Amino acid sequence: MNITIFSIGTQGDVRPFIALGIGLQAEGHKVCIASGKTCEALVKNHGLSYSPLSADFLEVMAKDPRAIQRGLNPLKLMNTARAHLKEMAQHWAEEGLAAAEGAELLLGNGMMAVLANSLGEALNIPAVETHLQPVTPCPDIPPMMLTPPDNPRNGAINELLYHFLRAVTWRMLSAAYGPVRKSLKLSALPWYGPYYRQKKQDRRILYGFSPALLPPSSSWPTGVQVCGNWFLSGESQWRASEELLGFLAAGEKPIYLGFGSMLSDDTDNLSAIIYEAIARSGRRAIIATGWGGLAAQVQDNENIIVIDAAPHDWLFPQMALAVHHGGAGTTAAAIRAGIPSVVIPFFGDQPFWAWRLAQNGVAPKMLKRKSLSAAGFVDAIAEASALSMQNSARKLAQEIAREDGVRTAIELLRQWELLGPSASQPTSEPARTDRGSTSDIGKPCGMNSGGTSKITDGSETTTSTV
């Protein structure tokens, strides 16, 4: 059957769905990924069809780097994001219709869940939500849009916050999706958004994170399932430089430092603190400048090498630990590699994943950029280097290795009777096409594009909302 997957953002928002698409195509289905133009090469080089959506997050962050500063406060972010999304969405209706042409199943990730569900409603095609972070209200998991508290909240308050943040999210998205639904000749969604149009037991949501890192809430209905990470591995065209290979071979395992797709309005200051901390620690380090979160400062320290970027599934297993921003993809790559993390969040869900890493004993408490000091950074590196944390990271990696997120997602789609017969597993009963669902909500994507790939690392951050 023909399947279209909608996902926009940075690499961490698209790479997991390439992995899922590869798994689906291996069973004889045809997969198209609709995303921003910066992801076109990445999608096509992995053997999937591509359809364009107007969404350039690198341009948005370059024009407005302070949007990231506001990203840790959803109320401050609301008006900024509302304006950017309204501009992006001007052509989503026509682009979405083109991407969905001939499709028999739609998957929509994060904020694209509303588009996939709207298209499904207009075209009578089933649609399933996917998310890389938890967005389903519950009493026992703090909302990922807010920095988790030091002590657990009362469950009722926790759940109330989810519903409040849904209202905040719809305030951001409504400016974009009002015109989209009008163009699709659909009725306007209510002021509180699309979140309560179905009974909870009828919802279908696939989560692409590890249950070992974050177990599902016991209060979630059966239609909400945590699959495990959708890892994309084996960037076949990427080759490490001789300088990098020589550095890796020249001594003990180094520390990785990089913030992927994050841009910063205080890059020079942040970089100076990091270079000073590495010098103080006496450790070997690889610094990845990415989109511009870190500067490539001139320095004479033979223990430091500066690179643009490298695939995390290749690099992280050769590291002692990783210092990163806490994006969902980078977090998954670090735990898969069995190394501890030191997290300095920039945006969105990153404090949440920093909290989960600390809760699992594989990272110290997150470092705040505004109060970051070289001395505090050195202490965090020492804590992450402790034998107990190293052992916890290896144990968590063993649990991750037993998961198969792509296979689990495919089996769930089949169980839900949404996945038609495949070449490898024909069935006598056709997939249903009469139901849909309504939504909760380094480098550009071509950075490390390679040839046909096996199923790993979503190496950049992800920007998703409830």
TAPEJO-V507158 format. One record per residue. N is the residue number from 1. RES is the residue in one small letter. D_FIRST is the distance of its C-alpha to the first C-alpha in Angstrom with 1 decimal. Layout:
n->N res->RES d_first->D_FIRST
n->N res->RES d_first->D_FIRST
This chain:
n->1 res->m d_first->0.0
n->2 res->n d_first->3.8
n->3 res->i d_first->6.5
n->4 res->t d_first->10.1
n->5 res->i d_first->13.0
n->6 res->f d_first->16.5
n->7 res->s d_first->19.6
n->8 res->i d_first->23.0
n->9 res->g d_first->26.3
n->10 res->t d_first->27.6
n->11 res->q d_first->26.2
n->12 res->g d_first->26.1
n->13 res->d d_first->23.7
n->14 res->v d_first->21.1
n->15 res->r d_first->21.6
n->16 res->p d_first->20.2
n->17 res->f d_first->16.8
n->18 res->i d_first->16.8
n->19 res->a d_first->17.5
n->20 res->l d_first->14.7
n->21 res->g d_first->12.3
n->22 res->i d_first->13.9
n->23 res->g d_first->13.4
n->24 res->l d_first->9.6
n->25 res->q d_first->9.6
n->26 res->a d_first->12.2
n->27 res->e d_first->9.9
n->28 res->g d_first->7.8
n->29 res->h d_first->5.0
n->30 res->k d_first->6.2
n->31 res->v d_first->8.5
n->32 res->c d_first->11.3
n->33 res->i d_first->14.4
n->34 res->a d_first->16.8
n->35 res->s d_first->20.3
n->36 res->g d_first->23.9
n->37 res->k d_first->25.1
n->38 res->t d_first->26.8
n->39 res->c d_first->23.5
n->40 res->e d_first->22.1
n->41 res->a d_first->23.6
n->42 res->l d_first->22.6
n->43 res->v d_first->18.9
n->44 res->k d_first->19.0
n->45 res->n d_first->21.3
n->46 res->h d_first->18.9
n->47 res->g d_first->16.3
n->48 res->l d_first->14.0
n->49 res->s d_first->13.7
n->50 res->y d_first->16.3
n->51 res->s d_first->17.2
n->52 res->p d_first->20.7
n->53 res->l d_first->22.2
n->54 res->s d_first->26.0
n->55 res->a d_first->27.0
n->56 res->d d_first->29.7
n->57 res->f d_first->31.1
n->58 res->l d_first->33.4
n->59 res->e d_first->35.1
n->60 res->v d_first->35.5
n->61 res->m d_first->37.1
n->62 res->a d_first->39.2
n->63 res->k d_first->40.5
n->64 res->d d_first->41.1
n->65 res->p d_first->41.5
n->66 res->r d_first->43.3
n->67 res->a d_first->40.1
n->68 res->i d_first->39.4
n->69 res->q d_first->42.8
n->70 res->r d_first->41.9
n->71 res->g d_first->38.6
n->72 res->l d_first->40.4
n->73 res->n d_first->41.6
n->74 res->p d_first->38.9
n->75 res->l d_first->41.5
n->76 res->k d_first->42.8
n->77 res->l d_first->39.3
n->78 res->m d_first->38.3
n->79 res->n d_first->40.0
n->80 res->t d_first->39.1
n->81 res->a d_first->35.4
n->82 res->r d_first->35.4
n->83 res->a d_first->36.9
n->84 res->h d_first->34.6
n->85 res->l d_first->31.4
n->86 res->k d_first->32.6
n->87 res->e d_first->33.2
n->88 res->m d_first->29.8
n->89 res->a d_first->27.9
n->90 res->q d_first->29.5
n->91 res->h d_first->26.4
n->92 res->w d_first->23.6
n->93 res->a d_first->22.8
n->94 res->e d_first->22.4
n->95 res->e d_first->20.7
n->96 res->g d_first->18.3
n->97 res->l d_first->17.5
n->98 res->a d_first->17.0
n->99 res->a d_first->14.7
n->100 res->a d_first->12.5
n->101 res->e d_first->12.5
n->102 res->g d_first->9.3
n->103 res->a d_first->7.6
n->104 res->e d_first->6.4
n->105 res->l d_first->8.0
n->106 res->l d_first->11.1
n->107 res->l d_first->13.4
n->108 res->g d_first->17.0
n->109 res->n d_first->19.7
n->110 res->g d_first->23.3
n->111 res->m d_first->24.6
n->112 res->m d_first->21.2
n->113 res->a d_first->20.2
n->114 res->v d_first->22.3
n->115 res->l d_first->20.5
n->116 res->a d_first->16.9
n->117 res->n d_first->18.4
n->118 res->s d_first->20.3
n->119 res->l d_first->17.4
n->120 res->g d_first->15.5
n->121 res->e d_first->18.8
n->122 res->a d_first->19.3
n->123 res->l d_first->15.9
n->124 res->n d_first->15.4
n->125 res->i d_first->12.2
n->126 res->p d_first->12.5
n->127 res->a d_first->13.9
n->128 res->v d_first->15.2
n->129 res->e d_first->18.3
n->130 res->t d_first->19.0
n->131 res->h d_first->22.5
n->132 res->l d_first->24.5
n->133 res->q d_first->27.6
n->134 res->p d_first->28.6
n->135 res->v d_first->28.8
n->136 res->t d_first->28.9
n->137 res->p d_first->32.6
n->138 res->c d_first->34.5
n->139 res->p d_first->38.2
n->140 res->d d_first->38.0
n->141 res->i d_first->36.0
n->142 res->p d_first->37.7
n->143 res->p d_first->35.7
n->144 res->m d_first->34.3
n->145 res->m d_first->35.6
n->146 res->l d_first->39.1
n->147 res->t d_first->41.1
n->148 res->p d_first->41.4
n->149 res->p d_first->45.0
n->150 res->d d_first->47.2
n->151 res->n d_first->47.5
n->152 res->p d_first->44.9
n->153 res->r d_first->44.9
n->154 res->n d_first->45.5
n->155 res->g d_first->42.2
n->156 res->a d_first->42.6
n->157 res->i d_first->43.4
n->158 res->n d_first->40.4
n->159 res->e d_first->38.1
n->160 res->l d_first->40.0
n->161 res->l d_first->39.4
n->162 res->y d_first->35.6
n->163 res->h d_first->36.0
n->164 res->f d_first->38.4
n->165 res->l d_first->36.1
n->166 res->r d_first->33.3
n->167 res->a d_first->35.8
n->168 res->v d_first->36.6
n->169 res->t d_first->32.9
n->170 res->w d_first->32.3
n->171 res->r d_first->35.5
n->172 res->m d_first->34.0
n->173 res->l d_first->30.6
n->174 res->s d_first->31.9
n->175 res->a d_first->33.4
n->176 res->a d_first->30.0
n->177 res->y d_first->27.9
n->178 res->g d_first->30.5
n->179 res->p d_first->30.1
n->180 res->v d_first->26.3
n->181 res->r d_first->26.1
n->182 res->k d_first->28.8
n->183 res->s d_first->27.0
n->184 res->l d_first->23.9
n->185 res->k d_first->26.4
n->186 res->l d_first->26.0
n->187 res->s d_first->29.0
n->188 res->a d_first->30.6
n->189 res->l d_first->30.0
n->190 res->p d_first->33.2
n->191 res->w d_first->35.6
n->192 res->y d_first->34.4
n->193 res->g d_first->30.8
n->194 res->p d_first->27.6
n->195 res->y d_first->28.3
n->196 res->y d_first->29.8
n->197 res->r d_first->27.8
n->198 res->q d_first->26.2
n->199 res->k d_first->27.8
n->200 res->k d_first->27.5
n->201 res->q d_first->26.1
n->202 res->d d_first->23.1
n->203 res->r d_first->22.1
n->204 res->r d_first->19.1
n->205 res->i d_first->20.1
n->206 res->l d_first->19.2
n->207 res->y d_first->22.2
n->208 res->g d_first->22.0
n->209 res->f d_first->25.7
n->210 res->s d_first->27.6
n->211 res->p d_first->29.1
n->212 res->a d_first->31.9
n->213 res->l d_first->32.9
n->214 res->l d_first->32.3
n->215 res->p d_first->31.9
n->216 res->p d_first->30.0
n->217 res->s d_first->32.4
n->218 res->s d_first->33.4
n->219 res->s d_first->33.3
n->220 res->w d_first->29.6
n->221 res->p d_first->27.6
n->222 res->t d_first->25.1
n->223 res->g d_first->22.1
n->224 res->v d_first->23.4
n->225 res->q d_first->22.7
n->226 res->v d_first->23.9
n->227 res->c d_first->21.6
n->228 res->g d_first->23.8
n->229 res->n d_first->23.6
n->230 res->w d_first->20.7
n->231 res->f d_first->22.8
n->232 res->l d_first->22.3
n->233 res->s d_first->24.8
n->234 res->g d_first->26.4
n->235 res->e d_first->27.0
n->236 res->s d_first->28.0
n->237 res->q d_first->29.8
n->238 res->w d_first->32.0
n->239 res->r d_first->35.5
n->240 res->a d_first->38.3
n->241 res->s d_first->41.5
n->242 res->e d_first->44.6
n->243 res->e d_first->46.3
n->244 res->l d_first->43.7
n->245 res->l d_first->43.6
n->246 res->g d_first->47.4
n->247 res->f d_first->47.6
n->248 res->l d_first->45.3
n->249 res->a d_first->47.5
n->250 res->a d_first->50.8
n->251 res->g d_first->51.1
n->252 res->e d_first->49.8
n->253 res->k d_first->46.2
n->254 res->p d_first->46.2
n->255 res->i d_first->44.9
n->256 res->y d_first->41.9
n->257 res->l d_first->42.4
n->258 res->g d_first->39.8
n->259 res->f d_first->38.2
n->260 res->g d_first->35.1
n->261 res->s d_first->34.1
n->262 res->m d_first->36.9
n->263 res->l d_first->39.6
n->264 res->s d_first->43.0
n->265 res->d d_first->46.0
n->266 res->d d_first->48.3
n->267 res->t d_first->46.9
n->268 res->d d_first->50.4
n->269 res->n d_first->51.8
n->270 res->l d_first->48.9
n->271 res->s d_first->48.9
n->272 res->a d_first->52.7
n->273 res->i d_first->52.5
n->274 res->i d_first->49.8
n->275 res->y d_first->51.8
n->276 res->e d_first->55.0
n->277 res->a d_first->53.4
n->278 res->i d_first->52.1
n->279 res->a d_first->55.6
n->280 res->r d_first->57.2
n->281 res->s d_first->55.0
n->282 res->g d_first->55.8
n->283 res->r d_first->52.2
n->284 res->r d_first->50.1
n->285 res->a d_first->47.2
n->286 res->i d_first->44.3
n->287 res->i d_first->43.8
n->288 res->a d_first->40.6
n->289 res->t d_first->41.2
n->290 res->g d_first->37.6
n->291 res->w d_first->37.3
n->292 res->g d_first->40.9
n->293 res->g d_first->41.4
n->294 res->l d_first->44.1
n->295 res->a d_first->46.6
n->296 res->a d_first->47.4
n->297 res->q d_first->51.1
n->298 res->v d_first->53.7
n->299 res->q d_first->55.2
n->300 res->d d_first->57.1
n->301 res->n d_first->55.6
n->302 res->e d_first->54.6
n->303 res->n d_first->52.6
n->304 res->i d_first->50.0
n->305 res->i d_first->47.5
n->306 res->v d_first->45.5
n->307 res->i d_first->42.0
n->308 res->d d_first->39.4
n->309 res->a d_first->36.5
n->310 res->a d_first->34.9
n->311 res->p d_first->31.6
n->312 res->h d_first->32.4
n->313 res->d d_first->30.7
n->314 res->w d_first->33.2
n->315 res->l d_first->36.2
n->316 res->f d_first->36.4
n->317 res->p d_first->37.0
n->318 res->q d_first->40.1
n->319 res->m d_first->41.4
n->320 res->a d_first->43.9
n->321 res->l d_first->42.4
n->322 res->a d_first->40.4
n->323 res->v d_first->41.8
n->324 res->h d_first->39.0
n->325 res->h d_first->38.0
n->326 res->g d_first->35.9
n->327 res->g d_first->32.5
n->328 res->a d_first->29.7
n->329 res->g d_first->28.4
n->330 res->t d_first->31.9
n->331 res->t d_first->32.9
n->332 res->a d_first->30.0
n->333 res->a d_first->31.0
n->334 res->a d_first->34.6
n->335 res->i d_first->34.1
n->336 res->r d_first->31.8
n->337 res->a d_first->34.6
n->338 res->g d_first->37.2
n->339 res->i d_first->39.5
n->340 res->p d_first->41.1
n->341 res->s d_first->40.7
n->342 res->v d_first->43.1
n->343 res->v d_first->41.3
n->344 res->i d_first->42.6
n->345 res->p d_first->40.2
n->346 res->f d_first->39.8
n->347 res->f d_first->37.3
n->348 res->g d_first->35.1
n->349 res->d d_first->33.8
n->350 res->q d_first->35.8
n->351 res->p d_first->38.8
n->352 res->f d_first->36.6
n->353 res->w d_first->35.2
n->354 res->a d_first->38.8
n->355 res->w d_first->39.9
n->356 res->r d_first->37.3
n->357 res->l d_first->38.4
n->358 res->a d_first->42.0
n->359 res->q d_first->41.3
n->360 res->n d_first->39.9
n->361 res->g d_first->43.0
n->362 res->v d_first->41.3
n->363 res->a d_first->42.7
n->364 res->p d_first->45.9
n->365 res->k d_first->45.9
n->366 res->m d_first->44.3
n->367 res->l d_first->46.6
n->368 res->k d_first->47.0
n->369 res->r d_first->47.2
n->370 res->k d_first->49.9
n->371 res->s d_first->52.3
n->372 res->l d_first->51.2
n->373 res->s d_first->54.1
n->374 res->a d_first->54.5
n->375 res->a d_first->56.4
n->376 res->g d_first->53.7
n->377 res->f d_first->51.0
n->378 res->v d_first->53.1
n->379 res->d d_first->53.4
n->380 res->a d_first->49.7
n->381 res->i d_first->49.1
n->382 res->a d_first->51.8
n->383 res->e d_first->50.2
n->384 res->a d_first->46.8
n->385 res->s d_first->48.5
n->386 res->a d_first->50.2
n->387 res->l d_first->49.5
n->388 res->s d_first->48.3
n->389 res->m d_first->45.6
n->390 res->q d_first->44.6
n->391 res->n d_first->44.4
n->392 res->s d_first->42.3
n->393 res->a d_first->39.8
n->394 res->r d_first->39.5
n->395 res->k d_first->39.0
n->396 res->l d_first->36.2
n->397 res->a d_first->34.5
n->398 res->q d_first->34.7
n->399 res->e d_first->32.9
n->400 res->i d_first->30.1
n->401 res->a d_first->29.7
n->402 res->r d_first->28.9
n->403 res->e d_first->25.9
n->404 res->d d_first->22.3
n->405 res->g d_first->20.7
n->406 res->v d_first->17.3
n->407 res->r d_first->17.1
n->408 res->t d_first->18.5
n->409 res->a d_first->16.0
n->410 res->i d_first->13.0
n->411 res->e d_first->15.1
n->412 res->l d_first->16.0
n->413 res->l d_first->12.5
n->414 res->r d_first->12.2
n->415 res->q d_first->15.7
n->416 res->w d_first->15.2
n->417 res->e d_first->12.6
n->418 res->l d_first->10.2
n->419 res->l d_first->7.6
n->420 res->g d_first->5.9
n->421 res->p d_first->7.3
n->422 res->s d_first->7.4
n->423 res->a d_first->9.7
n->424 res->s d_first->12.5
n->425 res->q d_first->12.4
n->426 res->p d_first->11.4
n->427 res->t d_first->12.5
n->428 res->s d_first->14.3
n->429 res->e d_first->13.4
n->430 res->p d_first->10.3
n->431 res->a d_first->9.3
n->432 res->r d_first->11.8
n->433 res->t d_first->11.4
n->434 res->d d_first->15.2
n->435 res->r d_first->16.3
n->436 res->g d_first->16.6
n->437 res->s d_first->19.2
n->438 res->t d_first->22.1
n->439 res->s d_first->23.2
n->440 res->d d_first->25.9
n->441 res->i d_first->25.9
n->442 res->g d_first->34.6
n->443 res->k d_first->32.8
n->444 res->p d_first->30.1
n->445 res->c d_first->26.6
n->446 res->g d_first->27.2
n->447 res->m d_first->30.2
n->448 res->n d_first->29.3
n->449 res->s d_first->26.2
n->450 res->g d_first->25.8
n->451 res->g d_first->23.8
n->452 res->t d_first->20.9
n->453 res->s d_first->21.5
n->454 res->k d_first->21.5
n->455 res->i d_first->20.6
n->456 res->t d_first->24.5
n->457 res->d d_first->26.6
n->458 res->g d_first->25.9
n->459 res->s d_first->29.3
n->460 res->e d_first->30.1
n->461 res->t d_first->30.7
n->462 res->t d_first->28.4
n->463 res->t d_first->29.3
n->464 res->s d_first->27.9
n->465 res->t d_first->29.5
n->466 res->v d_first->29.5
